[in-house]
Amino acid sequence: MFIAAAAALLISMLFALSRAFLGPSIYDRILSVNMFGTKTVLLIAVLGFMMGRPEFLDIAIVYALINFISIIGILRFFEYTHPPVVNSSEQNGESDS
């Protein structure tokens, strides 16, 4: 049963990687990298349980914290480096009022 769970996690990680490489926007790619990190934490926990090594949970928790902090940092970076999105009606000089 745990082997099936690990296999399902690996398959969903492959889907997340494909979205990270093919995502239409930067935010889709960041979300897929975050999902990949979350699935990695789950995979570490499942493998630790399968091998009877509870110390893997500590490693999984540290990895989850690193994943969270890095995603926040990446989002902050792209928040301040990308120019704001301009609406097409604003580009043409039209306004809503």
Secondary structure as the mmCIF struct_conf table of DSSP 4:
data_model
#
loop_
_struct_conf.conf_type_id
_struct_conf.id
_struct_conf.beg_label_comp_id
_struct_conf.beg_label_asym_id
_struct_conf.beg_label_seq_id
_struct_conf.end_label_comp_id
_struct_conf.end_label_asym_id
_struct_conf.end_label_seq_id
HELX_RH_AL_P HELX_RH_AL_P1 PHE A 2 LEU A 22
BEND BEND1 PRO A 24 SER A 25
HELX_RH_AL_P HELX_RH_AL_P2 ILE A 26 MET A 51
TURN_TY1_P TURN_TY1_P1 GLY A 52 GLY A 52
TURN_TY1_P TURN_TY1_P2 PRO A 54 PRO A 54
HELX_RH_AL_P HELX_RH_AL_P3 GLU A 55 THR A 81
BEND BEND2 HIS A 82 HIS A 82
HELX_LH_PP_P HELX_LH_PP_P1 PRO A 83 ASN A 87
HELX_RH_AL_P HELX_RH_AL_P4 SER A 88 GLN A 91
TURN_TY1_P TURN_TY1_P3 ASN A 92 GLY A 93
#
